[in-house]
């Protein structure tokens, strides 16, 4: 297992450490439900330095990104971020990722930790354009400071006006005494806040100052388990669960990042799939009867016929009920359709609902 720069700090704070995507990561500190509420209502910090970062530079950098990603990166201006995916040539997804336009002819791609090597090889395999590619993953750390109090709690650490950074935008500026930090209004919690990209040599100073500045706002460290419950309440896909090499972006409800007015890997087949219709679809559901859905549980109709499988499921800390996502037959995918989740040989009632599960009041 690879250790994060701040591993010793996480252990000293009581972090329960586990192997996640080959990294030694804190899964929780004070408890999942507590940490979940801290982020939903206040401010918490995730160390997500396991994520991968690739820097692409050159006159043809955009052309390469347009070829390998599904979204239209030509729409990006400097300081903007885009959610996208890397389609494979068999109808599935290599990975989902963020694309940052750092400056003209320079882009930062942020990929999932478990896919760093796979993504690098995939993108490199299509780089016959002379684009300079640098894998910065081992040299950079990433902190996600998330929650509705994040702006107020962190403003004293930077001369950048945090409240002026729109969602899915970023600034390069000073933060916690460090120059040239990427301050990005992104995150996978739906609670608002920022992600801070810095060098490994700078992350301990930033972490300490973040907790000092956030002390009066009840800031706490947050583990991977709460990150998962937070993203699931928002209906955000997790690679390896809800999307993978065999799920198409159309089936996954990612048509909004699949821009079929441009050519990219497998775009012709995806266009046909959209025109011809799909047989299964990723939906959100909530339990009507008591039960917690889990990954890979069968989904059935009223007669016990298998119509799909759960990809992600949990007891929602905010909603106090079982929620989940899964691929089901298109015939049962309408909102309010009655479905059943097979939990320990019992068929437990659920219904299809619109996403996100959690709505800010």
C-alpha positions as CSV (number, residue, x, y, z in Angstrom):
1,X,0.0,0.0,0.0
2,X,1.2,3.5,-0.8
3,X,1.0,6.1,2.0
4,X,-0.3,9.6,1.6
5,X,2.1,12.4,2.7
6,X,-0.3,13.0,5.7
7,X,-0.7,9.3,6.7
8,X,0.9,9.8,10.1
9,X,-1.4,12.8,10.8
10,X,-4.5,10.8,9.9
11,X,-3.4,8.0,12.3
12,X,-2.7,10.5,15.1
13,X,-6.2,11.9,14.7
14,X,-7.7,8.4,15.2
15,X,-8.3,7.7,11.6
16,X,-9.2,4.1,10.9
17,X,-6.9,3.2,8.0
18,X,-7.7,0.8,5.2
19,X,-6.4,-0.2,1.8
20,X,-8.3,1.8,-0.9
21,X,-7.2,1.5,-4.5
22,X,-3.7,0.5,-3.3
23,X,-3.5,3.5,-0.9
24,X,-3.4,3.6,2.9
25,X,-6.4,5.8,3.5
26,X,-8.6,7.0,6.4
27,X,-12.1,5.4,6.1
28,X,-13.5,7.2,9.1
29,X,-12.5,9.1,12.3
30,X,-15.4,9.9,14.7
31,X,-18.0,7.8,12.7
32,X,-19.6,7.9,9.3
33,X,-23.0,9.5,10.3
34,X,-21.3,12.1,12.4
35,X,-18.8,13.0,9.7
36,X,-21.6,13.1,7.0
37,X,-23.5,15.6,9.1
38,X,-20.4,17.8,9.7
39,X,-20.0,18.2,5.9
40,X,-23.7,18.6,5.1
41,X,-24.1,21.3,7.8
42,X,-20.7,22.8,8.5
43,X,-17.2,22.1,7.1
44,X,-15.0,19.0,6.9
45,X,-11.7,18.1,5.2
46,X,-11.0,15.0,3.1
47,X,-7.5,14.0,2.1
48,X,-8.0,12.8,-1.4
49,X,-4.3,12.9,-2.5
50,X,-4.7,9.4,-3.9
51,X,-6.3,10.9,-7.0
52,X,-4.3,11.1,-10.2
53,X,-3.2,14.3,-12.1
54,X,-2.0,14.5,-15.7
55,X,-0.7,17.7,-17.2
56,X,-1.2,17.9,-21.0
57,X,0.6,20.7,-22.8
58,X,1.0,21.7,-26.5
59,X,-0.8,23.1,-29.6
60,X,-2.6,19.8,-30.0
61,X,-3.5,19.2,-26.3
62,X,-7.2,20.2,-26.9
63,X,-7.3,17.9,-30.0
64,X,-6.1,14.9,-27.9
65,X,-8.6,15.7,-25.1
66,X,-11.4,16.0,-27.7
67,X,-10.5,12.6,-29.1
68,X,-10.4,10.7,-25.8
69,X,-13.2,12.4,-23.7
70,X,-16.9,12.5,-24.3
71,X,-17.6,16.1,-23.2
72,X,-16.8,19.1,-25.4
73,X,-13.6,20.5,-24.0
74,X,-13.6,23.3,-26.7
75,X,-16.2,25.0,-24.5
76,X,-13.7,25.5,-21.7
77,X,-12.1,28.8,-21.0
78,X,-9.1,29.4,-18.8
79,X,-10.2,28.9,-15.1
80,X,-13.1,26.5,-15.9
81,X,-13.5,22.8,-15.1
82,X,-15.5,20.2,-16.9
83,X,-16.8,16.8,-15.7
84,X,-16.2,14.2,-18.5
85,X,-15.5,10.5,-19.1
86,X,-13.1,8.5,-21.2
87,X,-15.2,6.1,-23.3
88,X,-13.5,2.8,-24.4
89,X,-13.9,1.3,-27.8
90,X,-16.3,-1.4,-26.6
91,X,-19.2,0.8,-25.4
92,X,-18.0,1.1,-21.8
93,X,-16.1,3.7,-19.8
94,X,-12.4,3.7,-19.0
95,X,-12.9,6.3,-16.2
96,X,-14.7,9.5,-15.3
97,X,-12.5,12.6,-14.7
98,X,-12.3,16.3,-14.4
99,X,-10.7,18.5,-17.1
100,X,-9.2,21.8,-16.1
101,X,-8.1,24.5,-18.6
102,X,-5.0,25.9,-16.9
103,X,-4.0,28.2,-19.7
104,X,-4.1,28.2,-23.5
105,X,-2.8,24.9,-24.7
106,X,-2.5,23.4,-21.2
107,X,-4.9,21.2,-19.4
108,X,-5.0,19.3,-16.1
109,X,-6.8,15.9,-16.1
110,X,-7.8,14.6,-12.7
111,X,-8.5,10.8,-12.6
112,X,-9.5,8.2,-10.1
113,X,-6.7,6.6,-8.0
114,X,-7.6,3.0,-9.0
115,X,-7.3,3.9,-12.7
116,X,-4.1,6.1,-12.9
117,X,-2.0,3.6,-14.8
118,X,-4.9,2.4,-17.0
119,X,-5.9,6.0,-17.9
120,X,-2.3,7.1,-18.6
121,X,-1.8,4.1,-20.9
122,X,-5.1,4.7,-22.6
123,X,-4.6,8.4,-23.3
124,X,-0.9,7.9,-24.3
125,X,-2.0,5.3,-26.8
126,X,-4.0,7.9,-28.7
127,X,-1.3,10.6,-28.4
128,X,0.1,10.6,-31.9
129,X,-0.2,14.4,-31.9
130,X,3.1,15.3,-30.0
131,X,1.3,16.5,-26.9
132,X,3.6,16.7,-23.9
133,X,2.1,14.5,-21.1
134,X,3.3,14.6,-17.5
135,X,2.1,12.4,-14.8
136,X,2.1,14.6,-11.6
137,X,0.2,12.1,-9.4
138,X,3.1,11.2,-7.1
139,X,4.1,14.8,-6.6
140,X,0.8,16.5,-5.7
141,X,-1.6,16.3,-2.9
142,X,-5.3,17.2,-2.9
143,X,-7.5,18.3,0.0
144,X,-11.3,18.6,-0.4
145,X,-12.6,21.3,2.0
146,X,-16.4,20.7,1.8
147,X,-19.5,22.1,3.4
148,X,-21.7,25.2,3.5
149,X,-19.3,26.9,5.9
150,X,-16.2,26.3,3.8
151,X,-16.0,29.7,2.2
152,X,-16.4,31.6,5.4
153,X,-14.0,29.3,7.3
154,X,-11.2,29.5,4.7
155,X,-11.4,33.1,3.5
156,X,-8.8,34.3,6.1
157,X,-6.2,32.0,4.4
158,X,-6.2,33.6,1.0
159,X,-6.3,36.9,-0.8
160,X,-8.6,35.3,-3.4
161,X,-12.3,36.1,-2.9
162,X,-13.6,32.6,-2.4
163,X,-17.2,33.5,-2.8
164,X,-16.5,34.9,-6.2
165,X,-15.4,31.6,-7.7
166,X,-18.3,30.0,-9.5
167,X,-19.1,26.3,-9.3
168,X,-16.8,24.3,-11.6
169,X,-14.3,27.1,-11.8
170,X,-10.9,27.6,-10.2
171,X,-8.3,30.3,-9.4
172,X,-4.5,29.9,-9.0
173,X,-3.5,31.9,-6.0
174,X,-2.1,32.1,-2.5
175,X,-3.6,29.8,0.2
176,X,-2.4,29.1,3.7
177,X,0.9,30.8,3.1
178,X,1.6,28.9,-0.1
179,X,1.8,30.6,-3.5
180,X,0.4,29.1,-6.8
181,X,-2.1,26.7,-5.3
182,X,-5.1,25.6,-7.4
183,X,-8.3,26.6,-5.5
184,X,-11.2,24.8,-7.2
185,X,-14.9,25.2,-6.6
186,X,-15.5,21.5,-7.1
187,X,-16.0,18.4,-4.9
188,X,-18.0,15.2,-4.9
189,X,-20.3,15.9,-1.9
190,X,-23.0,18.3,-3.1
191,X,-22.3,20.4,0.0
192,X,-20.3,23.2,-1.6
193,X,-16.7,24.0,-0.8
194,X,-13.3,23.7,-2.5
195,X,-10.6,21.4,-3.6
196,X,-7.0,22.5,-3.0
197,X,-4.2,21.1,-5.2
198,X,-0.6,21.6,-3.9
199,X,2.8,19.9,-3.8
200,X,3.4,17.1,-1.3
201,X,6.0,19.3,0.4
202,X,3.3,22.0,1.0
203,X,0.3,19.9,2.2
204,X,1.2,19.6,5.9
205,X,1.5,23.4,6.2
206,X,-1.8,23.8,4.4
207,X,-3.6,21.1,6.4
208,X,-2.5,22.7,9.8
209,X,-3.5,26.2,8.7
210,X,-6.9,24.9,7.4
211,X,-7.7,23.3,10.8
212,X,-6.5,26.4,12.6
213,X,-8.7,28.7,10.5
214,X,-11.7,26.3,10.7
215,X,-11.5,25.8,14.5
216,X,-14.3,28.2,15.3
217,X,-16.5,26.6,12.5
218,X,-16.3,23.1,14.0
219,X,-14.0,21.8,11.2
220,X,-13.2,18.1,11.3
221,X,-11.3,15.5,9.3
222,X,-13.6,13.3,7.2
223,X,-13.0,9.8,5.9
224,X,-13.8,7.8,2.7
225,X,-17.0,6.3,4.1
226,X,-18.7,9.6,4.6
227,X,-17.5,10.7,1.1
228,X,-19.4,7.7,-0.3
229,X,-22.6,8.4,1.6
230,X,-22.5,12.1,0.6
231,X,-21.9,11.4,-3.1
232,X,-24.6,8.7,-3.1
233,X,-27.2,11.1,-1.6
234,X,-26.4,13.3,-4.6
235,X,-26.8,10.5,-7.1
236,X,-23.1,10.9,-8.2
237,X,-21.6,7.8,-9.9
238,X,-18.6,6.0,-8.4
239,X,-16.3,4.3,-10.8
240,X,-16.1,0.6,-10.2
241,X,-19.6,0.5,-8.8
242,X,-22.0,2.6,-10.9
243,X,-19.9,2.9,-14.0
244,X,-17.1,0.7,-15.4
245,X,-15.6,-0.8,-18.5
246,X,-18.9,-2.4,-19.5
247,X,-21.4,0.3,-18.7
248,X,-22.1,2.9,-21.4
249,X,-22.4,6.6,-20.6
250,X,-25.9,6.6,-22.1
251,X,-27.1,3.8,-19.8
252,X,-25.5,5.5,-16.9
253,X,-27.5,8.7,-17.4
254,X,-24.3,10.6,-18.5
255,X,-25.8,11.7,-21.8
256,X,-25.3,15.2,-20.6
257,X,-21.5,14.8,-20.7
258,X,-21.6,12.8,-24.0
259,X,-21.6,15.4,-26.7
260,X,-22.4,13.5,-29.9
261,X,-21.9,16.6,-32.1
262,X,-18.2,15.9,-32.1
263,X,-16.1,12.8,-32.9
264,X,-14.4,10.9,-30.1
265,X,-13.6,7.3,-29.3
266,X,-16.7,5.1,-30.0
267,X,-18.9,8.1,-30.6
268,X,-20.5,6.5,-33.7
269,X,-21.7,3.5,-31.6
270,X,-22.9,5.7,-28.8
271,X,-24.8,7.8,-31.3
272,X,-26.5,4.6,-32.5
273,X,-27.2,3.5,-29.0
274,X,-28.9,6.8,-28.2
275,X,-31.0,6.6,-31.4
276,X,-32.0,2.9,-31.0
277,X,-32.7,3.2,-27.3
278,X,-31.3,1.3,-24.4
279,X,-32.5,-1.9,-22.7
280,X,-31.3,-1.0,-19.1
281,X,-30.7,2.2,-17.3
282,X,-29.1,3.4,-14.1
283,X,-31.8,4.7,-11.7
284,X,-32.1,5.9,-8.1
285,X,-34.4,4.1,-5.7
286,X,-35.4,4.4,-2.1
287,X,-36.7,1.7,0.2
288,X,-40.4,1.7,1.0
289,X,-40.0,-1.1,3.5
290,X,-37.2,-1.4,6.1
291,X,-33.9,-2.6,4.6
292,X,-30.4,-1.4,3.5
293,X,-29.6,-2.1,-0.1
294,X,-26.0,-3.1,-0.9
295,X,-23.7,-3.4,-3.9
296,X,-24.6,-6.4,-6.1
297,X,-28.0,-7.2,-4.5
298,X,-30.5,-8.4,-7.1
299,X,-33.4,-6.2,-8.1
300,X,-36.7,-8.0,-9.0
301,X,-40.2,-7.3,-10.1
302,X,-43.3,-8.2,-8.1
303,X,-43.2,-11.8,-9.5
304,X,-39.6,-12.4,-8.5
305,X,-38.1,-12.0,-11.9
306,X,-34.6,-10.5,-11.8
307,X,-34.7,-7.1,-13.6
308,X,-31.4,-5.6,-12.4
309,X,-28.7,-5.2,-9.8
310,X,-27.8,-2.7,-7.1
311,X,-24.6,-0.8,-7.9
312,X,-24.5,1.4,-4.8
313,X,-26.6,1.4,-1.6
314,X,-26.6,2.7,1.9
315,X,-28.7,3.9,4.8
316,X,-28.9,7.6,4.0
317,X,-27.7,9.6,7.1
318,X,-29.6,12.7,6.0
319,X,-32.9,11.0,4.9
320,X,-32.8,8.2,7.5
321,X,-33.9,5.6,4.9
322,X,-32.3,3.1,2.6
323,X,-31.3,4.5,-0.8
324,X,-29.5,3.1,-3.8
325,X,-28.7,3.1,-7.5
326,X,-28.7,0.3,-9.9
327,X,-29.2,-0.8,-13.5
328,X,-32.6,-2.1,-14.2
329,X,-34.7,-3.0,-17.2
330,X,-35.9,0.1,-19.1
331,X,-39.5,-1.1,-18.5
332,X,-39.2,-0.5,-14.8
333,X,-37.2,2.7,-14.9
334,X,-40.0,5.3,-14.7
335,X,-40.3,7.4,-11.6
336,X,-42.4,5.7,-8.9
337,X,-42.1,2.3,-10.5
338,X,-42.4,-0.4,-7.8
339,X,-39.3,-2.7,-7.5
340,X,-38.0,-5.2,-5.0
341,X,-34.5,-5.5,-3.5
342,X,-33.4,-9.0,-2.6
343,X,-32.1,-8.7,0.9
344,X,-31.2,-12.0,2.6
345,X,-33.6,-13.9,0.5
346,X,-36.5,-11.5,1.2
347,X,-38.0,-9.2,-1.5
348,X,-38.0,-5.8,0.1
349,X,-40.2,-3.1,-1.5
350,X,-38.6,0.0,-3.0
351,X,-39.5,2.6,-5.6
352,X,-37.7,4.4,-8.4
353,X,-37.1,8.1,-7.6
354,X,-35.6,11.1,-9.3
355,X,-32.0,12.1,-8.4
356,X,-30.5,13.6,-6.3
357,X,-32.0,11.9,-3.3
358,X,-31.0,14.8,-1.0
359,X,-32.3,18.3,-1.7
360,X,-31.0,21.3,0.2
361,X,-33.8,22.8,2.3
